[in-house]
Amino acid sequence: MGTTLSYPREIPPREEGIISIKVNTDGYGERKLHKTITVFTNDPQTPEYNLKISGKVKKFVTIKPRVVRFEGKSDKIQKAIVTIIPEKNYPFVINKSKAFDGECFQYTIEPWEDGIKKGYKLVIVNQKNNPGVYRDAIILKTDSPIQPEIRIYILASLKEEQINKPANFVNQNLNE
């Protein structure tokens, strides 16, 4: 989801209207966000007007890694561990989880803490044992009205095991 706009199709001259803008801030935690929305008018002196939005986005959660990648030979079991740590000012509980498709992997999610930080460990195990590419996501439902859903994306590129055979070279004397 990117930027969502809501506005009346037409605002009469010398009248007021409301343009609502909703910006997806996923991935912007602790970073500055800049967005520009162009409004087109029938005013010959100002046919376009740029609305600019900027500000620092507060971090809601730390997720490492943000995207799970399974790469390599398809006959090897691959496992990934994702840590999900709520920021101190935005605690939340994960109530439910589901895979978007879920045919190529299994996962478990459990509460976790290291004495200082509390959060969750998401363990994902690739189940696909034949070569190919797949994409999927795990959707985590939270009790937070700020971010009721967190998505963990999974990308896999699995290759066949290749047996390295020495190349057969023919010795040729190029001067003959």
C-alpha positions as CSV (number, residue, x, y, z in Angstrom):
1,M,0.0,0.0,0.0
2,G,1.4,3.4,-1.0
3,T,-0.2,6.8,-0.6
4,T,-4.0,6.9,-0.5
5,L,-5.9,10.1,-1.5
6,S,-9.5,11.1,-0.8
7,Y,-10.9,14.2,-2.2
8,P,-14.0,15.7,-3.9
9,R,-13.8,15.6,-7.7
10,E,-14.5,19.3,-7.9
11,I,-14.4,22.3,-5.5
12,P,-16.4,25.3,-6.7
13,P,-14.5,28.7,-7.0
14,R,-13.9,30.5,-3.7
15,E,-15.2,27.4,-1.9
16,E,-13.3,25.1,0.5
17,G,-12.7,21.4,0.2
18,I,-10.8,18.7,2.1
19,I,-8.1,16.6,0.6
20,S,-7.2,13.6,2.9
21,I,-3.9,11.9,2.4
22,K,-2.9,8.6,4.1
23,V,0.8,7.6,3.7
24,N,2.1,4.1,4.3
25,T,5.1,4.5,6.6
26,D,6.2,0.8,6.6
27,G,10.0,0.6,6.6
28,Y,10.4,4.3,7.5
29,G,10.9,3.8,11.3
30,E,13.6,6.3,12.6
31,R,13.9,7.8,9.1
32,K,12.6,11.0,7.5
33,L,9.6,10.6,5.1
34,H,9.1,13.0,2.1
35,K,6.1,12.8,-0.1
36,T,4.7,15.2,-2.8
37,I,1.1,15.1,-4.0
38,T,0.3,17.2,-7.1
39,V,-3.2,18.9,-7.2
40,F,-4.4,20.0,-10.6
41,T,-6.6,23.1,-10.9
42,N,-8.4,24.9,-13.6
43,D,-6.8,28.2,-12.4
44,P,-4.7,29.5,-15.4
45,Q,-2.3,31.2,-13.0
46,T,-1.8,28.1,-10.9
47,P,-2.6,25.0,-13.0
48,E,-0.8,22.7,-10.5
49,Y,-0.1,22.9,-6.8
50,N,2.3,20.6,-4.9
51,L,1.4,19.5,-1.4
52,K,4.5,18.4,0.4
53,I,4.5,16.1,3.5
54,S,7.6,15.4,5.5
55,G,8.6,14.3,8.9
56,K,10.5,11.8,11.0
57,V,8.6,8.5,11.4
58,K,8.7,6.9,14.9
59,K,9.8,3.3,15.0
60,F,7.1,0.9,16.0
61,V,9.0,-2.4,15.9
62,T,12.4,-3.9,15.1
63,I,12.3,-6.9,12.8
64,K,15.5,-8.7,11.8
65,P,15.7,-9.8,9.1
66,R,12.9,-7.8,7.5
67,V,12.7,-10.3,4.5
68,V,13.6,-14.0,4.7
69,R,15.6,-15.4,1.8
70,F,16.0,-19.0,1.1
71,E,18.7,-19.6,-1.5
72,G,20.8,-22.5,-2.5
73,K,20.4,-26.2,-3.2
74,S,16.8,-27.5,-3.0
75,D,17.8,-30.7,-1.2
76,K,19.2,-28.9,1.8
77,I,17.0,-28.0,4.8
78,Q,17.0,-24.3,5.3
79,K,15.8,-22.5,8.4
80,A,15.5,-18.8,9.2
81,I,14.9,-17.1,12.6
82,V,13.3,-13.7,12.6
83,T,13.3,-11.5,15.8
84,I,10.3,-9.2,16.3
85,I,10.9,-6.6,19.1
86,P,8.2,-4.0,19.9
87,E,9.6,-0.6,20.7
88,K,9.3,0.5,24.3
89,N,6.7,3.2,23.6
90,Y,4.6,0.9,21.4
91,P,4.1,-2.5,23.1
92,F,1.9,-5.0,21.4
93,V,0.9,-8.6,21.6
94,I,0.8,-10.9,18.5
95,N,-2.7,-12.5,18.7
96,K,-2.8,-14.6,15.5
97,S,-0.6,-15.5,12.6
98,K,-1.2,-17.0,9.2
99,A,0.7,-17.6,6.0
100,F,-0.5,-16.0,2.9
101,D,-0.1,-19.3,1.0
102,G,2.1,-21.5,3.3
103,E,2.5,-24.5,1.0
104,C,6.3,-24.2,0.9
105,F,7.3,-23.7,4.5
106,Q,6.3,-24.3,8.1
107,Y,6.7,-21.8,10.9
108,T,6.4,-21.3,14.7
109,I,6.2,-18.1,16.7
110,E,7.0,-17.9,20.4
111,P,7.5,-15.2,23.0
112,W,11.2,-14.4,23.5
113,E,13.3,-12.3,25.8
114,D,17.0,-11.9,26.5
115,G,16.8,-10.2,29.9
116,I,16.7,-6.7,28.5
117,K,14.4,-6.9,25.5
118,K,11.1,-8.8,25.0
119,G,9.6,-9.8,21.8
120,Y,9.0,-12.8,19.6
121,K,11.0,-15.4,17.7
122,L,9.6,-16.5,14.4
123,V,11.2,-19.7,13.1
124,I,10.6,-20.5,9.4
125,V,11.7,-23.8,7.8
126,N,11.6,-24.2,4.0
127,Q,9.7,-27.3,3.0
128,K,10.1,-27.1,-0.7
129,N,12.6,-29.7,-1.9
130,N,12.6,-29.2,-5.6
131,P,14.2,-26.4,-7.6
132,G,12.2,-23.3,-8.2
133,V,11.3,-19.8,-7.1
134,Y,8.5,-18.9,-4.7
135,R,7.3,-15.9,-2.7
136,D,5.1,-15.8,0.3
137,A,4.4,-13.9,3.5
138,I,3.5,-14.5,7.1
139,I,0.8,-12.1,8.4
140,L,1.0,-11.4,12.1
141,K,-2.1,-9.8,13.8
142,T,-1.4,-7.6,16.7
143,D,-3.5,-5.9,19.4
144,S,-2.1,-2.5,18.4
145,P,-4.4,0.0,16.8
146,I,-1.3,1.8,15.4
147,Q,-0.2,-1.3,13.4
148,P,-2.7,-4.1,13.6
149,E,-0.8,-6.2,11.1
150,I,2.9,-7.0,10.4
151,R,4.0,-8.8,7.3
152,I,7.2,-10.9,7.1
153,Y,8.0,-11.6,3.4
154,I,9.7,-14.8,2.3
155,L,11.6,-15.1,-1.0
156,A,13.1,-18.4,-2.2
157,S,15.3,-19.3,-5.1
158,L,16.2,-23.0,-4.9
159,K,18.5,-24.7,-7.4
160,E,19.2,-28.2,-8.3
161,E,22.4,-29.8,-6.9
162,Q,25.0,-29.6,-9.6
163,I,27.7,-32.2,-10.0
164,N,30.9,-30.6,-11.1
165,K,32.4,-32.6,-13.9
166,P,35.8,-31.6,-15.3
167,A,35.5,-30.1,-18.8
168,N,37.0,-32.1,-21.6
169,F,39.5,-30.1,-23.5
170,V,41.1,-31.1,-26.8
171,N,44.7,-30.1,-27.1
172,Q,45.2,-28.4,-30.4
173,N,48.3,-26.9,-31.8
174,L,47.1,-23.7,-33.4
175,N,50.2,-23.5,-35.5
176,E,49.5,-26.5,-37.7
